[in-house]
Amino acid sequence: MRIHFTAEDLLRVRYAEEPAPLLELTLVLASLHRPSADPVFGRWRREQARVVGAAGRGLLELVPPCGRGPLFLDPVVGDVEEAFDEVAHSSREYVRKEVARVAGLGRPVTAWTRGIAEQDRDCWRELLGAMQGAYSGILSRSWRRIRAGFHAEVAWRTSRWGRLGVGAGLEAVWPGSRFEGTVWHLAPEKDADVYLGGVGLTLYPTAVWSGPPLVGPYPDGTKYLVYPALTPLPLLAEVQGVDPLGTLLGRTRAQVLEALAEERTTGRLAVDLGISAASVSQHTAALRGAGLVATRREGKAAWHECTALGVELLRTGR
């Protein structure tokens, strides 16, 4: 597989902001076709196959082992309710086209998949019920680990880009890949050319997939690249505690940082959080020293606000 970049594309390489629940779900379903393909995932996949059970067998008819399932099943949306709503409102033309494409990849054509293509009400009720059951049984329990692993991967990768440069950083995403000019050669088992056309590429690491990279389209025509994260889900540590930000910074300091998502004075912070002005000054000084808060003076008042780093910590920590 060859991805063709222009200079504009290289300026628009970025990471997805959040993992997408239904994209993760279809990747899990694809991997269930080959439970022993990767020893790290073997036991975990066998457990998930039992969770999916007979009720989810239709899902496995729709999603092939290669991971290129029907796009209407896996909108790249971070909110699971919004994602399910998009699936439920897929257009008939789009559904027909995607079911036909997947059939061309070797998926069986059954009465049920024909019903999905024709948007038969009973078949779609069964489809949405099976997806919600699979999501609840497989991903809802692991979502905090998946999300933590996603953000850890993004933080580690992007910190290396400043030292390696974008080209070497991309090559490190898939070992053995290489750039020749502005063409990225990866996944040699595939024979495909992907032209980005100046709109860039969004990278999407996942802890549930161990197959080769996959390219998919956003609704606006831009492309995303799914690749296996460094740490697979079975090896991700459980997320401890209900307040990781509070564990990291201390409860009060975490509250100060959260409050400073909006600029406030020392006095306003003290009133809002019910602590003394002296305590506020101590906490903001510590946060400022860590690069999480910026302070400016206006007359006698000190105004505090999160830096970009502080905002990112709030976003990933909460």
N, C-alpha and C positions, 0 to 999 in steps of 0.2 A: 504494500500500500504506500502510495506516494502522495504527500500533501504539498501542494504548490502554494507558496507564499509570495506575495508582493511585498514591497517595502511598507506599504500601508498596513498589510496584515501583521507584519512583525511588530508594528507599533501598537497593535490591538490584541496582543496575546494576553489573556487574563485568566483568572480562576473563577469558577462559580462561587457565589456567595454562600450558598447553603446546599446540603444534600437534598435530593428530591425523593420523597418516600416511594412514589410509584415507579420511578426509574430503578431504584434499588430493588423493589419487589420483582420487577421483570428480570433483572439480572440474577436474582436468587432462583427464580423459576427456571431460567435457562440453565443454570448450573445444576439443577436437580436431574437433568437428563444424563449427567456424567458424574455420579456421586463419588467415584474413586479416582477421578482424573488428577486430583491434587491431594496428597496425603494430609496436608494441613487442614483441608476442608472436609475430608472424608466423613468423619463421625458427625460433624455439624450438619452436613448435607443430608445424611441419612435421617437425622432427627427431624429436619425440616420437611423431608418427604413424608414422614408420618404425620406431621402437623397438617400439611396440605390434604393428604388423604384422598378419599374418593370424591369428596365435594369439589376438590380443586383439579380433578383430572382434566376437565375441559380447558383449564388455563394452560396446562402442559401441552394440549393439542395446538394451542395458539402460539406459544412461545417456543422457538426452536433452540437447540443447544448452542448455536453460534451467538445468541444474544440479540439477534436482529429481529425482535418480535414486532407486532403491529404497533405503530407509533401512537395510535389513539389510546393504547393502554398505559403509556408511561410519560405523560406530560412532565417536562422538567420544571416543576413548581415546588417550592419549599413547604407550602402549607398543604397538609394531606386532605383536608376537606375541600379546598379549592381544586386540588388535583382530581379528586373523585367527581366533583361537579363538572370539570372539563371532560372527563371520560364519558359521563352520562349524557352530555350534550354534543357528542361528536356527530358530525354531519354524515348522512348516509353515503354520499359519494366518497368521502375520506375513508370510512370504514370498509366499504367494498374494495377500494383500491389497496388498502393495507392487508386485508384478508387474502386477496389474490396474490399480492407480493409474497406473503409468508407461505402460501401454498406452493409457490415456485421454489421456495427454499427446502421443500420436502415435508412440510407439515401435512397431516392427513386432512382430506376434505370430508367432513362428516355432516350429518343432518344438523348437528349443533353449530358447527362453524358456518354452515350455510345460513342458519337462523341468525347468527351474529351479523353476517354480511348484510342480511336483509333487515336487520334491526327488529327482528321478532321480539315482541314485548316479553314473553316468557323467557326466551333465551337471554335477553339482556338483564332481566331481573336475576337470573341464575348467575350470569357473569359478574355483575356488580356484587352480589352476595358472596360469591367465591373469592373475589378480590379483597373485599373487606375482611372476610374470615382469614384469608392468608396473611393480610397485613397485620391483623390483630395477633394472630398466632405466631408469626415469624418475626416481624420487625418492631412492633410496638414495645416489646420487652427489651429489645436491643437498641432502641433508637438513640438513647443517650450515649451509648458506646460508639455507635456509628457516627453520630454527629461530632463527638469528641475526637474520634480518629480522623474524620474529614478535616477538621480545623487544625489538628496537629500536623497533618500532611501538608496542608496549604502553607502553614507558617514555616515549616522546615524547608519546603521547596522554594518559596519566595525569598527566604533569607539567603539562599545559595545563589539566586540569580544575580544579586549584586556583585558576587565574586566571580561567577562563571560566565555571565552574559546569557542572553536569552537562548541563543543557539545551543550552547553546551547544556544549559538548564533543561531544554526540551529533550535533548539526546539522553539525558540522565533519567527522564521519565520512563523510557523503554530501553533497557540495556541492549546494546547491539544496533540500535538505530543510528542514523547518521544524516548529516546535512551535506548535500552536494549543491553548492550555490544556494539558492533559496528553496530547494526541494528537500523535504524531510522524508527519508526512506525508512519505513518501519513496517513491522508485520509482513515479512517476506512471503508468508504462505498465502497472502492475498494479492490479487492482481487488480488494483483499482487506483485511479487517479482522482484526487479530490482537489478542486480549485476553489480557493477561498474568496477570490475576487475583491480583495481590499477591505472586507468587513471584519477580519480577524478570526481568532479561534479562542473558544472558552474551554479550559481544561477542567475535567471533572474526575477527581480520584474517588474510587470506591473500595470499601473494605470487604465486599461480598463477592467480587468477581476476580477470577484468576486467569481468564482467557486473554486473548490478544486485544489490543485497543480497538475501540468501536467509534465510528463517527456518526453523529446524528444531527438533524436539523432542528433549529428553533422555528417557531411559527413565522418569524420575520425573515427566514432564509439564512440567517447566520448559522455557523456550525459549532458543535461541541465535540470534544474528544473524551471518551470514557477510558480510563486506564486503571489497572489494579494499584491500589495504594501500597506503600511499603509494608504496613502492618495489616495483615488480614484479620477479619473479625474474630476468629477463634483465639487469636493471640492478643487482642485488645483487652486491657485491664478493665475491670468493672469500675464505673464512675462512683466514687465514694461520696456519701453525704448528699444533702439536698441543696446545698449552697456552696458550690465550688469557689465562687468569687469571694465569699466570706471566709472560707477556709484559707484561701491564698492571702488575702489582705487583712483579715480581721473584720468582724461584722460591722463595726462602726465606720471603719475606713472604706469598706465596700459601699456602705450607704452614702458616704460623702461623695465617692466617685460617681455613683448613680445619680445623685442630686445634681452633679455638675455637668450632666448632659445638657443642662440649660445654665447659662452663665448666671452666677449669683455672687452677692457680696458675702464677706465673712459673717456679718451680722444676720443676714437673711438665712444663711446656712444654719447658724446657731439656733435660730427660732424654728426653722423647719424640722431640724433633727432633734431638738430638745437637748442640746449640749451647750457647753460654754463656748464663748468666742475664743478663749485660749486653746481649748481642745480642737476647735475647727482649724486654728492656725497651725497647730502641731500636725494634724492629719494632712492638710493641704501642702505643708512643707515637705512631708514625706512623699506624697504623691507627685509633687513637682520635681523632687529629686530623682524620682524614677521615670520622669518623662511622661507621666500620665495626665498631668494637670498643668495649665499655664495660668499665670497670675499677672494682672496689669493693675496699675494704680490710677485712680481718678480722684484727685483731691485727697481727702483722708480715707476714702474707701478703697478696699482691695477687692477686685473682681476676679473670680476664679471660673475656669471652664475646662472641660476635658480637651486634651489634645487628640489628634487623629489616633495615636496609639491607645489612649484611654478609651476612646469610642470603640475601637476594635476589641479591646479587652472586655468591655461591657457586652458587646454583641456576641462574642464567642462564649463568655462566661455565663451568660444568662440564657 
